[in-house]
Amino acid sequence: MISITAILKSKPEHLVEIKNMLTHLVTETRKEAACIRYDLHTSDNVFILWEEWKDQPGLDLHNTQSYLQEFIKKTEHLVSSPIQVYKTVQTL
């Protein structure tokens, strides 16, 4: 299993727009066969995606999906800093 944590920091004036875009992204991603978990967490203007994937080929396929590519492209000017993505391994 592969775990991903993605952190987005919205500009305050784009908070609702990003939340709506993330809702669409989560809905579409959860339909993918390799997706085990794709949860959205938030605190103020910070959004955290907690992802779990069955395998690397499934994650690779996710990364090519048009809805993810469009999300990344559209949010570039809506976030206060670049999106941070961490691929992690559970240790305990």
C-alpha positions as CSV (number, residue, x, y, z in Angstrom):
1,M,0.0,0.0,0.0
2,I,1.2,3.5,-0.8
3,S,0.3,6.5,1.3
4,I,0.3,10.1,0.1
5,T,-0.3,13.3,2.0
6,A,-0.9,16.5,0.0
7,I,-1.1,19.9,1.7
8,L,-2.6,23.0,0.0
9,K,-2.7,26.4,1.5
10,S,-5.5,28.5,-0.1
11,K,-5.3,32.2,-0.5
12,P,-8.1,33.5,1.8
13,E,-10.1,35.0,-1.1
14,H,-10.2,31.6,-2.9
15,L,-11.1,29.4,0.0
16,V,-14.6,28.5,-1.2
17,E,-13.4,28.0,-4.8
18,I,-10.7,25.6,-3.8
19,K,-13.0,23.7,-1.4
20,N,-15.5,23.1,-4.3
21,M,-12.7,22.0,-6.6
22,L,-11.4,19.6,-4.0
23,T,-14.8,18.2,-3.5
24,H,-15.0,17.3,-7.2
25,L,-11.5,15.9,-7.1
26,V,-12.3,13.7,-4.1
27,T,-15.5,12.4,-5.7
28,E,-13.8,11.5,-8.9
29,T,-10.7,10.0,-7.3
30,R,-12.7,7.7,-5.0
31,K,-14.1,6.0,-8.2
32,E,-10.6,4.8,-9.2
33,A,-10.1,1.1,-8.7
34,A,-6.7,1.5,-7.0
35,C,-8.0,4.1,-4.5
36,I,-8.3,2.7,-1.0
37,R,-8.7,6.1,0.8
38,Y,-8.9,9.7,-0.4
39,D,-10.0,11.9,2.5
40,L,-10.1,15.6,2.8
41,H,-9.2,17.4,6.0
42,T,-9.2,21.2,6.6
43,S,-8.1,23.8,9.1
44,D,-8.7,27.5,8.3
45,N,-7.1,27.9,4.9
46,V,-5.2,24.6,4.9
47,F,-6.5,21.5,3.1
48,I,-4.9,18.1,3.6
49,L,-5.6,15.1,1.3
50,W,-4.8,11.8,2.9
51,E,-4.5,9.1,0.3
52,E,-3.9,5.4,0.3
53,W,-3.4,3.5,-2.9
54,K,-3.3,-0.3,-3.6
55,D,-0.1,-0.1,-5.7
56,Q,2.2,2.1,-7.7
57,P,0.6,1.4,-11.1
58,G,-2.8,2.6,-9.6
59,L,-1.2,5.8,-8.3
60,D,0.6,6.4,-11.6
61,L,-2.8,6.1,-13.4
62,H,-4.3,8.5,-10.9
63,N,-1.6,11.1,-11.7
64,T,-2.6,11.1,-15.4
65,Q,-6.3,11.6,-14.8
66,S,-7.6,14.8,-16.5
67,Y,-9.5,15.9,-13.4
68,L,-6.3,15.8,-11.3
69,Q,-4.3,17.6,-14.0
70,E,-7.0,20.3,-14.4
71,F,-7.1,20.7,-10.6
72,I,-3.4,21.2,-10.4
73,K,-3.4,23.7,-13.3
74,K,-6.4,25.7,-12.0
75,T,-5.2,26.0,-8.4
76,E,-1.7,27.3,-9.2
77,H,-2.9,30.9,-8.8
78,L,-5.3,30.2,-6.0
79,V,-2.8,28.8,-3.5
80,S,-0.5,30.9,-1.3
81,S,2.4,28.4,-1.8
82,P,3.1,25.4,-4.0
83,I,1.2,22.2,-3.2
84,Q,3.3,19.9,-1.0
85,V,3.1,16.2,-1.7
86,Y,4.6,13.6,0.5
87,K,4.8,9.9,-0.3
88,T,5.2,8.0,3.0
89,V,5.6,4.6,4.4
90,Q,3.9,3.5,7.6
91,T,6.5,2.7,10.2
92,L,4.3,1.7,13.2
